[in-house]
């Protein structure tokens, strides 16, 4: 008699997987579902944890699945990742190991909303003022930065960037945009001005927001030289991918006051270690990668993960990812 199938759900920090989706169709097929609310960085520890599982559900690109890990998981047959793009899974190695990789739908609305939460929080000094109010500190410590009439520079004008642009226009901002492949026609369609170069956009903007996919051309796109181009009154927001902005260079710029502030939702190491210098950096408003963390998005992720598992059990996988 064969052993029952087992499914691991990783990085379920809020224990949302089993509260925002119904897994009973899966457990009703005899599959044991185990959720983990911690994060493992060490590959040896991760291999040991997952060795007894046939199915793994992973959240976004938080846990890499390189060939070295996949070859240590001979029992694994299905890997489900939220979203329909995942650069940290070795898709070729997964195919060689006989592992099917499936994705789920993902909404760009939550990251748009968090982008504006960070931008507005920075512009109006909300953390400083709220902390002072709650702790009996001085009344009114900051002078807010205006949005109306100011320039919002967008690095990337895709699905997320274009939505950010429309909100900027609603605030009465002038919106400029740049990416390596962006055309004037595309920028015009979103009400944005095509910047002649990345450098021109950085020098011209009061607020810069990053909305690019991570790749060879965008890794380290914003470094010390680029930050030097920004105005000392300008703010940088990154809710896209951490590696697009050089973290050390940004720390230096914040400490030296070369820019007015930064809003981050993504980091080179996640979760951010307790002693990481970004935790105490001045002029920084940061959130623990909450861009996609909403009830509706999680219900989609985990609801479609259930569908992926059921379709796989039926021999007809859906939303199969093949990699580049």
BELGIMO-V313035 format. One record per helix or strand of 3 or more residues. SS is the DSSP state (H for helix, E for strand). FROM is the first residue (numbers start at 1). TO is the last residue. Records with the same first field share a line. If there is no record, write none. Layout:
# BELGIMO-V313035
SS: FROM-TO / FROM-TO
This chain:
# BELGIMO-V313035
E: 6-9 / 32-35 / 55-58 / 78-81 / 100-102 / 151-155 / 174-178 / 207-210 / 235-238 / 261-264 / 284-286
H: 24-27 / 43-50 / 67-70 / 91-96 / 109-123 / 126-135 / 159-170 / 184-189 / 198-204 / 224-229 / 242-244 / 247-256 / 277-280 / 295-313
